[in-house]
């Protein structure tokens, strides 16, 4: 059964300099886009009861509450469904937040990135720090009880002391969840063409990440590489579905989905999507592909991978299959044993890409 849905809203007021997501300034075309999106949903969605519904982008908060509510009505939800909306804190009124709450949104994800106005301006964000605090205050008064923020490290002109201040501010906010993202210069972004000056080194980025773990873990549960929650009740249920290799639908431009042993991806071309929203590129996942995904995504979780779960799912002995790799990293201290399997240690997380590549060699 598929009970998780991602909806991609590609519209933005302005493209951030680091952003590689499918987004653009075409808000005048939102009506035809939303009508096409609904056609795609009608074609693929089988009225399954949803555990999670996630609006990402782009900037989904550019849509009106009524437009978002109309999309929600296409799905089988109840009071327990986690319905998340990504939000840019720029120019968001209390009235807009109250309307979003009234149409069913119950979790807000704010693209904060930094509390330093100079850095926000440098990376191309449209909001300032005061708007962040104001939006969170309005959200509380509107009745939202589950708010998460994104923070970025490794940004231009950002040093360890400045990052430490950012973390301290975040810790003093009335929020339930924090997600961290290290800056990566990705192809097609503004920064890929015009490399910014004064970027922290890789070692400095690693120090920023370690400092975040040290500080945030005092008040939050560090449950995934980059995610921290006040309690298990505030884990991102939607993202957990990805990390646990669950099936999910993805609707909208550039969205991807996972159904059984197939992964599909929608086109990134706006006109192609409008012309044929049910056209998708499918990838068949072999058993080996699926086992590797279970390991890669499972090791992102601080609880690690569950050997028994993988063994039952694929009728294998996963420890035996990868015994030399597990033993190597257990001996080095990059992995640790758990009562269910293994997990990465904090120092293992820092070189996780190298560790995960080992499993591709079997």
C-alpha positions in Angstrom: 0.0 0.0 0.0 1.2 3.5 -0.8 0.3 6.1 1.9 2.8 8.9 1.3 2.5 11.6 -1.3 4.9 14.4 -2.4 3.5 17.4 -4.4 6.0 19.6 -6.2 5.1 23.3 -6.6 7.9 24.8 -8.8 7.2 28.5 -8.5 9.5 30.9 -6.8 9.7 34.7 -6.4 13.5 34.5 -7.0 15.9 31.7 -7.5 18.4 31.3 -4.7 22.0 31.2 -5.7 22.6 27.7 -4.4 19.4 26.1 -5.5 19.4 23.2 -7.9 15.8 22.3 -7.5 13.3 22.5 -10.3 11.9 26.0 -9.8 11.3 29.2 -11.7 9.5 32.6 -11.8 6.4 31.6 -13.7 3.6 32.2 -11.2 1.4 33.5 -14.0 1.2 29.9 -15.2 0.1 28.4 -11.9 -3.5 27.9 -13.0 -2.6 25.6 -15.9 0.0 23.9 -13.8 -2.4 23.1 -11.0 -5.0 21.8 -13.4 -2.4 19.6 -15.0 -1.3 18.4 -11.5 -4.8 17.3 -10.7 -5.0 15.3 -13.9 -1.8 13.4 -12.9 -3.2 12.8 -9.4 -6.5 11.4 -10.9 -4.6 9.1 -13.2 -2.2 7.5 -10.6 -3.6 7.9 -7.1 -5.8 5.0 -6.0 -7.6 6.7 -3.0 -5.2 5.1 -0.5 -5.5 6.6 3.0 -2.5 8.8 3.5 -0.1 9.0 6.5 1.8 11.9 4.9 1.2 14.6 2.3 4.1 16.9 1.6 4.1 20.2 -0.4 7.7 21.0 -1.6 9.2 23.2 -4.2 9.9 25.8 -5.2 7.9 27.8 -2.8 4.5 26.2 -2.2 3.5 29.0 0.1 3.1 31.3 -3.0 -0.1 29.4 -3.7 -3.2 30.7 -2.0 -4.7 28.7 0.9 -7.7 27.9 -1.3 -5.5 26.5 -4.1 -3.7 24.3 -1.6 -6.9 23.2 0.0 -8.3 22.2 -3.4 -5.3 19.9 -3.9 -5.6 18.4 -0.4 -9.3 17.5 -1.2 -8.1 15.1 -3.9 -6.6 12.8 -1.2 -7.9 10.4 1.4 -6.7 11.9 4.6 -7.8 12.0 8.3 -6.8 13.9 11.5 -3.7 11.8 11.8 -2.3 12.6 8.4 0.9 14.7 8.5 0.4 17.5 6.0 3.6 19.6 5.5 4.0 22.8 3.6 7.4 24.3 2.8 7.3 28.0 3.5 9.4 31.0 2.7 9.2 33.4 5.7 9.1 36.4 3.4 5.9 38.5 3.7 3.7 35.8 5.3 0.8 37.2 7.2 -1.0 35.8 10.2 -4.2 35.7 8.1 -2.4 33.5 5.4 -1.1 31.1 8.1 -4.6 30.9 9.7 -6.1 30.1 6.3 -3.4 27.4 5.7 -4.3 25.8 9.0 -8.0 25.9 8.2 -7.5 24.0 4.9 -5.6 21.2 6.6 -1.9 22.1 6.8 -0.6 20.9 10.2 3.2 21.1 9.8 5.2 24.0 8.6 8.7 23.7 7.2 10.4 27.2 7.1 13.4 27.8 4.8 15.3 29.8 7.3 18.9 28.9 6.2 20.5 31.7 8.4 19.7 34.4 10.9 22.4 36.6 9.6 20.9 39.2 7.2 24.1 39.7 5.3 24.4 36.0 4.6 20.7 35.8 3.6 21.3 38.6 1.1 24.4 37.0 -0.2 22.8 33.6 -1.0 19.8 35.2 -2.6 17.1 34.7 0.0 14.2 37.2 -0.1 13.5 37.2 3.7 15.3 38.7 6.7 15.8 37.5 10.2 12.9 39.6 11.6 10.5 37.9 9.2 11.6 34.5 10.5 10.8 35.4 14.1 7.5 37.1 13.1 6.4 34.1 10.9 7.0 31.7 13.8 5.1 33.9 16.2 2.2 34.1 13.7 2.3 30.4 13.2 1.9 29.7 16.9 -1.0 32.1 17.2 -2.6 30.5 14.1 -2.6 27.2 15.9 0.4 25.4 14.4 2.0 22.9 16.9 4.6 21.4 14.6 7.1 23.7 13.0 10.5 22.8 11.5 13.3 25.0 10.2 16.1 24.4 7.6 19.6 25.8 8.5 22.6 25.8 6.1 26.3 25.7 7.0 29.3 26.1 4.8 27.9 29.4 3.4 30.0 32.3 2.0 31.5 34.4 4.8 30.3 32.0 7.4 32.7 31.0 10.1 32.5 28.7 13.2 31.7 31.5 15.6 28.9 32.8 13.3 27.5 29.3 12.9 27.6 28.8 16.7 25.5 31.9 17.1 23.0 30.6 14.5 22.6 27.4 16.5 22.2 29.3 19.7 19.4 31.3 18.2 17.7 28.2 16.8 17.9 26.5 20.2 16.0 29.4 21.8 13.2 29.3 19.2 9.9 27.6 20.0 10.1 24.9 17.4 9.9 21.1 17.2 12.4 20.2 14.5 15.6 21.3 12.8 17.1 20.1 9.5 20.7 20.9 8.5 22.1 21.2 5.0 25.7 21.7 4.1 26.3 24.0 1.0 27.1 22.0 -2.1 27.9 23.8 -5.4 25.6 21.9 -7.8 25.6 22.1 -11.6 23.2 24.6 -13.1 23.1 26.9 -10.1 24.2 30.5 -10.0 27.1 29.5 -7.7 28.3 26.9 -10.2 28.8 29.7 -12.7 30.0 32.3 -10.2 31.8 30.6 -7.4 31.4 32.7 -4.2 34.4 34.0 -2.3 35.2 33.2 1.3 33.7 29.7 1.4 34.6 27.6 4.4 36.9 24.7 3.7 35.8 21.1 3.9 37.5 20.8 7.3 35.6 23.9 8.5 32.3 22.5 7.2 33.0 19.3 9.1 33.7 21.3 12.3 30.4 23.2 11.8 28.5 19.8 11.5 30.2 18.4 14.6 29.3 21.6 16.5 25.7 21.3 15.4 25.5 17.8 16.7 27.1 18.8 20.0 24.8 21.8 20.6 21.5 20.5 19.1 21.7 17.1 20.8 21.4 18.8 24.2 17.8 19.8 23.4 16.8 17.6 20.4 17.0 13.9 19.4 19.5 13.5 16.6 17.6 10.8 14.7 19.0 11.1 11.1 22.3 12.5 9.7 20.8 16.0 9.3 17.6 16.0 11.3 16.8 16.8 14.9 13.5 16.6 16.7 12.2 17.5 20.2 10.7 14.0 20.6 9.8 11.0 18.4 6.4 12.6 18.0 8.0 15.3 15.8 10.1 13.1 13.6 9.4 13.9 9.9 7.0 11.1 9.1 7.2 11.9 5.4 11.0 11.7 5.3 11.0 8.6 7.4 9.1 6.9 4.6 12.0 7.6 2.2 14.7 6.5 4.7 12.7 3.3 5.4 12.4 2.6 1.7 8.6 2.8 1.7 6.5 3.2 -1.4 5.4 6.8 -2.2 3.8 8.9 -4.9 5.4 12.0 -6.4 3.2 14.4 -8.3 4.2 17.5 -10.3 7.1 18.7 -12.4 10.4 16.8 -11.6 8.8 14.7 -8.9 9.7 11.1 -8.4 7.9 8.2 -6.9 8.6 4.6 -5.8 6.2 1.8 -6.4 7.3 -1.8 -5.7 10.5 -2.4 -7.6 10.0 0.6 -9.8 11.1 4.2 -9.4 9.7 6.9 -11.7 10.6 10.5 -12.4 8.6 13.2 -14.1 10.0 15.5 -16.7 11.7 18.7 -15.7 10.4 20.5 -18.8 7.3 22.6 -18.0 5.8 22.5 -21.4 6.3 18.7 -21.7 4.6 18.2 -18.3 1.6 20.4 -19.2 1.3 18.4 -22.5 1.4 15.0 -20.9 1.5 14.8 -17.1 1.2 11.0 -17.0 4.4 10.4 -19.0 7.2 9.1 -16.7 10.6 7.6 -16.9 10.7 4.3 -15.1 13.7 2.6 -13.5 13.5 -1.1 -12.6 15.3 -1.8 -9.3 17.1 -5.1 -9.1 17.2 -7.0 -5.8 20.8 -5.9 -5.4 19.7 -2.3 -6.0 17.0 -2.6 -3.3 19.4 -4.1 -0.7 21.9 -1.4 -1.3 19.2 1.3 -0.8 18.1 -0.4 2.4 21.7 -0.1 3.7 22.4 3.4 2.4 19.2 4.9 3.7 19.1 2.8 6.8 22.6 4.0 7.8 21.4 7.6 7.5 19.3 6.9 10.6 21.0 7.2 13.9 19.3 4.0 14.9 21.1 2.3 12.0 20.0 -0.8 10.0 18.0 -3.7 11.3 19.6 -6.9 10.1 16.4 -9.0 10.8 14.2 -6.7 8.8 16.5 -6.8 5.7 17.0 -10.6 6.0 13.2 -11.2 6.0 12.6 -8.8 3.2 15.2 -10.2 0.8 15.7 -13.7 2.2 19.4 -13.2 2.8 21.9 -13.0 5.6 23.0 -9.3 5.2 25.8 -9.5 7.8 27.3 -12.5 6.1 27.0 -10.9 2.7 28.9 -7.8 3.8 30.8 -9.3 6.7 34.2 -8.0 5.7 32.9 -4.5 5.2 31.0 -4.4 8.5 34.0 -5.8 10.4 36.3 -3.3 8.8 34.3 -0.3 9.9 33.4 -1.8 13.3 37.1 -2.2 14.0 37.9 1.3 12.8 35.2 2.8 15.0 33.3 4.2 12.1 30.4 1.8 12.9 28.9 0.6 16.2 26.9 -2.5 17.0 23.3 -2.1 18.1 20.8 -4.7 19.5 19.3 -4.9 15.9 22.3 -4.4 13.7 24.8 -1.6 13.2 24.9 2.2 12.9 27.4 4.8 12.0 29.3 6.5 14.8 29.6 10.3 14.7 33.0 10.1 13.1 31.6 7.6 10.6 28.9 10.0 9.6 31.6 12.5 8.6 33.0 10.0 6.0 29.7 8.3 5.2 30.0 8.6 1.5 33.3 6.7 1.5 31.8 4.0 3.8 28.6 3.6 1.7 30.7 3.3 -1.5 32.2 0.1 0.0 28.9 -1.7 -0.3 28.8 -1.0 -4.1 31.9 -3.1 -4.6 30.4 -6.4 -3.5 
